[in-house]
């Protein structure tokens, strides 16, 4: 049974990480810079875009591994009425 709220914290967190992944993938290729011939420090601007974007993507992946790993994949542990069994003693 649900509590009546479709947008729970878990669902919002899953959607947030999914939106971040789509954004990382969509902007990984700088389509808007392909016909730009601007050169910065001897390299085309689109190369610098990749350098900066990969740095930003690495920070995003780091945040995901720290805070979002398993979101949308793992389900919360079900509540049980039985006590834990201590097998050591």
C-alpha positions in Angstrom: 0.0 0.0 0.0 1.2 3.5 -0.6 0.9 6.6 1.5 -0.7 8.5 -1.3 2.4 10.3 -2.4 3.7 9.3 -5.8 6.8 11.5 -5.5 8.6 9.9 -2.6 12.2 10.7 -1.7 13.6 7.5 -3.3 11.8 8.2 -6.5 13.0 11.8 -6.6 16.5 10.7 -5.9 16.4 8.2 -8.7 15.1 10.7 -11.1 17.7 13.2 -10.1 20.6 10.8 -10.7 19.0 9.7 -14.0 18.7 13.4 -15.1 22.4 13.9 -14.2 23.4 10.9 -16.2 21.4 12.1 -19.3 22.9 15.6 -18.9 26.5 14.1 -18.8 25.9 12.0 -21.9 24.1 14.8 -23.8 26.8 17.4 -23.3 29.8 15.0 -23.6 30.0 15.8 -27.3 30.2 19.5 -28.0 28.0 19.5 -31.1 27.7 23.3 -30.9 31.5 23.7 -31.2 32.1 21.5 -34.2 32.2 24.4 -36.8 33.9 26.8 -34.4 37.6 27.4 -35.3 38.5 29.2 -32.1 42.0 28.2 -30.8 43.0 28.6 -27.2 46.6 28.0 -26.1 47.3 26.2 -29.4 44.4 23.8 -29.2 40.9 24.0 -30.6 38.2 25.1 -28.2 36.3 21.8 -28.5 39.4 20.0 -27.0 39.3 22.3 -24.0 35.5 21.5 -23.7 36.4 17.8 -23.5 39.1 18.5 -20.8 36.7 20.5 -18.7 33.8 18.2 -19.3 35.7 15.1 -18.3 36.8 16.9 -15.1 33.2 17.7 -14.3 32.0 14.2 -15.2 34.6 12.7 -12.9 33.3 14.8 -10.1 29.7 13.7 -10.9 30.8 10.0 -11.0 32.6 10.4 -7.7 29.5 12.0 -6.1 27.4 9.1 -7.5 29.7 6.4 -6.1 29.6 8.2 -2.7 25.9 9.0 -2.4 23.8 7.4 -5.1 25.3 3.9 -5.7 22.4 1.4 -5.8 19.7 4.1 -6.2 16.9 2.7 -8.3 18.4 -0.8 -8.2 18.4 -1.9 -4.6 15.2 -2.0 -2.7 14.9 -1.1 0.9 15.2 -4.0 3.4 11.7 -5.4 4.2 10.5 -5.0 7.7 10.3 -8.3 9.6 8.5 -9.2 12.8 10.9 -11.9 13.7 13.9 -11.1 15.8 17.5 -11.6 14.6 19.0 -14.9 15.4 22.4 -14.8 17.1 24.4 -17.8 15.7 27.6 -17.0 17.6 26.4 -17.7 21.1 
